[in-house]
Amino acid sequence: MDWIEEIIEKIRKKLLDASLKKSLAVYIAVAAAAVICLSVGTGMLCEGWRKLINMRYAPMDTAYEWEREAEEDMYRILVSGEYYSVMSGTDKIIYSVFWYIENWCVLFYSIGAIILVSWMFYRNKLEEPITIIQDGAMHVSRGELDFDCTYTALDEMGELCGAFDAMRRRLIDNYQTTWNLMEEQRCLNAAFAHDLRTPLTVIRGYTEFLRTYYPTGKVSEESLTEYLTLIDDQVIRLRDFSNTMKEINTMEELEPKLKKQDILALVKKLKETVLILDGMEGISFTFEYAVKEGKEVYADEAMIMEVAENLISNAMRYAKEHIELYADISEDGDYLQVYVQDDGPGFTREGLEKASKPYFGEKGKGGHFGIGLFICKVLCEKHRGRLDLSNSIEGGAICCASFYII
């Protein structure tokens, strides 16, 4: 009997995939055929029973007809123009019942067919997709988009469920896009706040130095001019950085502004920043470099300084007493490499994998945004270089920032 079940399943699948109009037409046609068949069958059955009753009152093979006397509520059999006998009692009741059934069965079957077709059409074609859409609308109203609204039928309701599911996926994409924009803006704001600290620290250091030693006459006019120039350079950096932040919406929009300059002059500017930080917070610095004078390259000075200062700032958070910096040119001469090593605890295994991701670590604690190494990574990659993290065999963390110079 498996073949019968397969045929039934195929018919059911075709009806499920058929359009609502076709399905409704099929249901109505089947119901109409059933009503006709049942009505004919019921009529024949009732007529047969009435004939059996007639045989008790009329002679066999005799032409007769029944006449109903309304006033007396009885049937009289008319044979050859004369009333032959009168039906009464139980036979009269049975005969009347069969007569009413035969004449009114079409109406009853039609009403039953309408009710049955409506119920079956709703159950088979509408109930499941309507329930799916209602549940989906409830989830959407609660802001929950991780639900399933799949409906496999190929009819209009299947298309409607498919459109609803496409809307759900689009909402997910829109929410994700909005969330990404918010995260990028948050990251940009954190980067802005983070990178203001080092120039401000340098300015503060020079200002305190001048406030302490200039009144005592220990600072010459030449040194004063030099220190004021360095402070002005930091103010210009802050101004340029502020203008850059106003022009971009995400960190990814940052692009290096390459200028031709002497590589040794760039390294010496980095050394000046290190010198002003030396001794702050009880941390001593040493700076060495293996860069020859006269080599001119195209590089973004502000971007390189920003990365170096972020690495220094990050090292100062973990260093115990000392930080070492080293700058050199790669063997092929294409990259400027800046190494920053501290004597702190070094990176954990998780830190080596995730320290360069945004908001890793103690977010918000002690003014730490958890974004410094992420900024370094992005800026190094923008300068066609990379950021590498490792631990020294002597203890402490080592960060190497490389920048492509041409």
C-alpha positions, 0 to 999 in steps of 0.5 A: 500500500506504499504506492497509494500513500505516495500518490496521496502525498504527491497530491497533497504536495501539489495542492500545498504548492498550488495557488490559493485560487486553484486550491480553492477551486479544487476544494469547491469542485471536489465538494460539489462532486461529493454533494451531487454523489451523496444527494443522488445516492441518498435520493435513490436510497430513500426512494428504494425504502419508500417503494418497499413501504408501497409494496405493503399497500399496493398490488404488485405490478399495479400502477398507483400513486400516493395522494396526501390528504393535508387536512387529515395528514395521511396518505391514500394510495390511488389505484386505477382512479380509486382509493385502494388503501390508506397509509397510517401509523408508523409507515406514514412517519417513515414514509414522510421522513424519507420523503423530506430527506430525499427532497432536502438532502441537497441543502444539508449536504451543501451547507456541510460541504461549505463548512468542511471546505472552509475548515480544510482550506484554512487548515491546509493553506492558511493556518500555518503561514498565518501563525508563522507571520503572527509569531514573527511579528511578535518577535519583531515587536520585541526586537528579537530577530533570531527566529525562523519564519520559513514556509516551504509551500510555493503558493502566495502564502509561501511568497508572503512568508518569504518576503517577511523573512527577507524583511527580517534579514534586512532588519538584521543587516540594518541593525548590524550596520547601525551597531557597526557605525556606533562602534566605529564612532565609539572607537573613533571618539576613544582614539581621539581622547586617547591620542590627546594624552601624549601631546598634552603630557609633553606640553605639561612636562615642558611647562613644568620644567620651565616653571621650575627652572626658568625663574631661577635663571637655569634656562638660557634664552636659547633653551627657552626658545627651543622649548617653546618651539617644541611646545608649539609643535605639540600644539600644532599636532593637536590642531592637525589631529583635531581637524583630521577627526572632524573630517573622518567618520571611522578609523578606516578612513585615515590615510597617510599623508606622505611627505619627503623628509630626512629619516634621521630628523624624524627619529630625533623628533621621536627621541625628543618626546622620549626625553621629556617623558624620561623620569615621569611616573618613576620610569626611566627611558633609553633610546637607541637608533641605527639610522644614517643621516642623509637618507630621505624617505616619504613618510607620514611623520604624524602617523609614525609619531602617534604610533610610537607615542601610543606604544610608549604610553602603553608600556608606561602602564606596565613597566616597573622601572625602565623602558627601552626604545630602538629604531632602525631600518629593515634589511631591505631598506623599505621599512622603518622599525620602532621597538618598544620594550618594557620590564613589566610582566609581559603579555599573557597568551590571551594578550598576544592574541587580542591585545591589538583588538579594540577595548581589550583589557581594563576598559575605562580604568585609570583613564585607559580606553583599551584601544591604544594598540588597536590604533597602532595596528590600524595606523601601521597597516595604513602605512603599509606596515604591521604591528607585532607583539611578543615577550622578551626572554628576559621578561617584559613585553616587546612591541614592534611597529613597522612603516613602509618608507619609500 
